[in-house]
Amino acid sequence: MATNFPTSLDNSTSLPYPSSGNFTNAPSLAGLNDNQNDALIATQTKLGIGASTPTSGKFLTGTGTGTSAWANTVPSGTVVGTSDSQTLTNKTLTSPTISSPVITNATISTDLITGYTTSNTGTVYGIPITTGVINTAGTINGASLVANTITANSLSNSAITIGYAQTTADFSSASTTAVQVTGLTTTVTIPTGSRKIKITAFTSYMYAGTAAAAAYISIWDGTVGSGTQLQESQVTSSTGGQAYVGIAIAVVTPAAGSKTYNIGYRVSSGPAGTFHGSATTPAFILVEAI
């Protein structure tokens, strides 16, 4: 006979129960004692040595090769498992990997959240934001903006792009219908939703070719002459006389999409007039959101 432990549990075959009247060899007393000793030695080997005794609220823990102790305190509540659905309270996670989390009414005590993905479909509930708040969609609370915190990368892709073009050369024409001023064209992207923009056309001076004529600066949505004229301003001065600033401003609410704006020039009658641009005083077109 031999003990089954620790490979398997002993039973009445490996450790038989003698009954009254049995001889010491049926079952064999020596064999039974041998099996019991083997079982005790195997049990001691399994549990290990150590002077500690069972204590309420302690785990029996391996403390080394062949040693053990009732050392670690059993936590209150349910012991955490690897596959159970459980609620954890007052736990500290160090460098965790959390897959598909749902965070409800959390307090985040750090100045930086990293490792985010490009997905913008998540929702965060109940998280206090230091020195600012998240308000109703489409609005920004005054306390939410801090000086010097808005950078180029902070602007949404849906924000309007600033449009600008300039020329440092004079432009001349005797046309009595508006023609494109060379170099003064710009294309912007208008976001979805109602959005006003201001378009400014400027030259430090322009004039017609004769005192009897007038010069005009105009703003066009699309091609000059065939698109939509948004604004036109007049200057009545001739070559050799006084020259006046030429400026036109249009405020519109265009439809969403790509828009190209141009600057036109014309005179009321010939000869050719001049639309001025130079390195020190360039003529320009500027498109901006308002």
C-alpha positions in Angstrom: 0.0 0.0 0.0 1.0 3.6 -0.5 -0.5 7.0 0.2 -2.2 8.8 -2.7 -1.5 12.3 -1.4 -0.5 14.8 -2.8 -1.2 13.4 -6.3 -4.8 12.6 -5.2 -6.8 12.3 -2.0 -6.4 9.2 0.1 -9.4 6.9 0.5 -10.4 3.8 2.5 -8.2 1.7 0.2 -4.9 3.6 0.8 -5.8 4.3 4.4 -8.2 1.4 5.4 -10.2 1.5 8.6 -9.5 -1.6 10.8 -12.6 -3.0 12.6 -12.8 -4.7 16.0 -11.6 -8.3 15.9 -9.2 -7.7 13.0 -5.7 -9.1 13.3 -2.8 -6.6 13.1 -2.1 -7.9 9.7 -5.6 -7.6 8.3 -5.1 -4.8 7.4 -1.4 -4.7 8.0 -0.8 -2.4 10.9 2.8 -1.8 9.7 1.6 -1.0 6.2 -1.2 1.3 7.6 1.3 3.2 9.8 3.6 3.5 6.8 0.8 5.0 4.7 -0.2 7.4 7.4 3.3 8.5 8.0 3.7 9.1 4.2 0.5 11.0 4.2 1.5 13.2 7.1 4.9 13.9 5.6 3.3 14.8 2.2 0.8 17.1 4.0 3.6 18.9 5.9 5.6 19.2 2.7 2.6 20.7 0.9 1.8 23.2 3.7 5.5 24.0 4.5 7.1 24.9 7.8 6.7 28.0 9.9 5.9 28.9 13.5 2.7 30.9 12.8 -0.6 29.5 13.8 -4.0 30.0 12.0 -5.3 33.5 12.7 -8.7 34.9 12.0 -8.8 36.9 8.9 -5.5 35.7 7.5 -4.5 33.9 4.3 -2.1 30.9 4.5 0.7 32.1 2.2 3.8 30.6 0.8 6.8 32.5 2.2 9.6 30.6 0.5 10.6 27.1 -0.6 9.0 24.7 1.8 7.8 27.5 4.2 4.4 29.1 4.8 2.7 31.5 7.2 -0.7 32.9 8.1 0.4 36.4 7.0 -1.7 38.3 4.6 -5.0 39.8 5.8 -8.1 38.7 4.0 -9.8 41.9 2.6 -13.3 42.7 3.7 -16.0 41.9 1.3 -15.6 39.5 -1.7 -12.2 38.5 -2.7 -11.4 39.8 -6.2 -11.4 37.2 -9.0 -10.2 37.3 -12.6 -13.5 36.5 -14.3 -16.2 37.5 -11.9 -18.3 40.7 -12.4 -17.5 42.7 -9.3 -17.6 46.3 -8.0 -14.2 47.6 -6.7 -14.0 50.4 -4.1 -11.0 52.3 -2.8 -8.5 50.6 -5.1 -5.3 52.1 -6.5 -4.3 51.0 -10.0 -0.7 51.5 -11.0 0.1 51.5 -14.7 -3.1 49.6 -15.6 -4.4 48.7 -19.1 -8.1 49.4 -19.2 -10.1 48.2 -22.2 -13.4 49.9 -23.2 -13.9 51.7 -19.9 -17.1 53.5 -18.7 -16.1 56.2 -16.2 -19.1 57.7 -14.3 -18.9 60.7 -11.9 -15.1 60.5 -11.7 -12.6 62.9 -10.2 -9.4 63.1 -12.2 -6.5 64.4 -10.1 -3.9 64.9 -12.9 -3.0 67.7 -15.2 -2.6 65.6 -18.3 -4.5 62.8 -20.0 -2.5 61.0 -22.6 -2.8 57.9 -24.8 -6.2 59.1 -26.3 -7.3 57.8 -29.7 -8.7 59.8 -32.6 -12.3 58.6 -31.8 -14.5 61.4 -30.6 -17.6 59.4 -29.9 -17.0 58.9 -26.1 -18.8 60.8 -23.4 -17.4 61.9 -20.0 -19.9 62.4 -17.2 -19.4 64.5 -14.0 -15.7 65.3 -14.3 -14.8 68.7 -12.7 -12.6 70.8 -15.0 -10.2 73.1 -13.1 -10.5 76.8 -13.8 -13.3 76.2 -16.3 -16.4 74.3 -17.2 -17.9 72.5 -20.1 -21.2 74.2 -20.9 -24.1 73.7 -23.3 -23.0 72.6 -26.8 -22.0 75.4 -29.0 -21.1 77.8 -26.2 -17.9 78.6 -24.3 -18.1 79.8 -20.7 -15.9 82.9 -20.0 -13.9 81.0 -17.4 -13.1 78.3 -19.9 -10.5 80.5 -21.8 -7.1 81.2 -20.3 -4.7 83.7 -21.9 -2.3 82.2 -24.5 -4.0 78.7 -24.4 -5.5 78.8 -27.9 -3.1 77.6 -30.6 -3.4 76.9 -34.3 -4.0 73.3 -33.6 -6.8 74.2 -31.2 -9.1 75.4 -34.0 -11.7 72.9 -35.2 -11.6 71.7 -38.8 -15.0 73.2 -39.1 -13.7 76.7 -38.4 -13.4 79.2 -41.3 -9.9 79.5 -42.7 -8.6 83.1 -43.0 -8.2 84.2 -46.6 -5.6 86.7 -47.7 -3.7 87.8 -50.8 -1.7 90.9 -51.7 0.1 92.5 -54.6 3.1 94.8 -54.5 2.8 95.9 -58.1 0.7 98.6 -59.8 -2.2 97.5 -62.0 -3.4 99.5 -64.9 -6.6 99.2 -67.0 -8.8 101.4 -69.3 -11.7 98.9 -69.1 -15.1 100.4 -68.2 -16.2 97.0 -66.9 -14.6 95.4 -63.9 -11.5 93.3 -64.6 -9.5 91.1 -62.3 -6.7 92.9 -60.4 -3.7 90.6 -60.8 -2.8 88.6 -57.6 -5.9 89.7 -55.6 -7.8 86.4 -55.3 -8.2 84.1 -52.3 -10.1 80.8 -51.6 -11.6 80.0 -48.2 -13.7 77.1 -46.8 -17.0 78.0 -45.2 -18.2 75.6 -42.4 -21.6 74.2 -42.1 -24.1 76.5 -40.4 -24.9 80.2 -40.6 -21.6 82.1 -40.4 -21.0 85.8 -41.3 -17.7 86.8 -43.0 -16.2 90.1 -43.8 -14.3 90.7 -47.0 -12.0 93.7 -47.3 -10.5 95.1 -50.5 -7.8 97.8 -50.1 -5.3 99.8 -52.0 -3.4 102.8 -50.7 -4.5 104.8 -53.7 -6.1 104.5 -57.1 -7.2 106.9 -59.8 -8.7 107.2 -63.3 -6.7 108.4 -66.4 -8.5 111.7 -66.7 -10.1 114.2 -64.4 -13.5 113.6 -66.1 -13.5 109.9 -65.1 -13.9 107.9 -61.9 -12.1 104.7 -60.7 -13.9 101.8 -59.0 -12.7 99.0 -56.7 -15.1 96.0 -56.3 -15.4 92.7 -54.5 -16.6 89.6 -56.4 -17.9 86.2 -55.3 -16.4 84.1 -58.1 -14.9 85.4 -61.4 -14.8 89.1 -61.8 -17.3 90.2 -64.4 -19.3 86.9 -64.4 -19.6 86.1 -60.7 -21.6 88.0 -58.1 -20.5 91.5 -57.3 -20.8 92.0 -53.6 -19.6 95.6 -53.2 -18.1 98.5 -55.3 -16.6 101.8 -54.2 -15.8 104.9 -56.3 -12.8 107.3 -56.4 -13.0 110.5 -58.5 -9.5 111.6 -59.1 -7.3 111.8 -62.1 -3.7 111.1 -62.9 -1.4 114.0 -61.8 -4.0 115.1 -59.3 -4.8 113.8 -55.8 -4.9 110.1 -55.3 -7.3 108.6 -52.8 -7.4 105.4 -50.8 -9.5 102.7 -52.5 -11.4 100.4 -50.1 -14.5 98.2 -50.3 -16.0 96.1 -47.5 -18.6 93.4 -47.9 -20.3 91.4 -45.1 -22.1 88.3 -46.2 -23.4 84.9 -44.9 -22.3 82.5 -47.6 -23.3 78.8 -48.0 -21.0 76.1 -46.7 -18.2 75.0 -49.0 -15.3 76.4 -50.9 -15.6 80.0 -51.9 -13.2 82.1 -54.1 -13.3 85.9 -53.7 -11.6 88.4 -56.2 -10.9 92.1 -56.5 -12.0 94.0 -59.6 -11.0 97.4 -61.0 -12.6 99.7 -63.7 -12.8 103.3 -64.8 -15.9 105.2 -66.0 -14.0 106.2 -69.2 -10.6 106.0 -70.7 -7.6 106.4 -70.8 -6.1 103.8 -68.4 -6.2 104.4 -64.7 -3.9 102.9 -62.0 -4.6 100.6 -59.0 -1.6 100.9 -56.7 0.4 98.3 -55.0 4.0 98.4 -53.7 6.4 96.7 -51.3 5.8 99.4 -48.6 2.0 99.7 -49.2 0.7 96.5 -50.8 -2.9 96.2 -52.0 -4.7 93.3 -50.5 -7.9 91.2 -50.1 -8.7 89.9 -46.6 -11.5 87.4 -45.7 -12.3 86.8 -42.0 -15.0 85.4 -39.8 -17.0 87.9 -37.7 
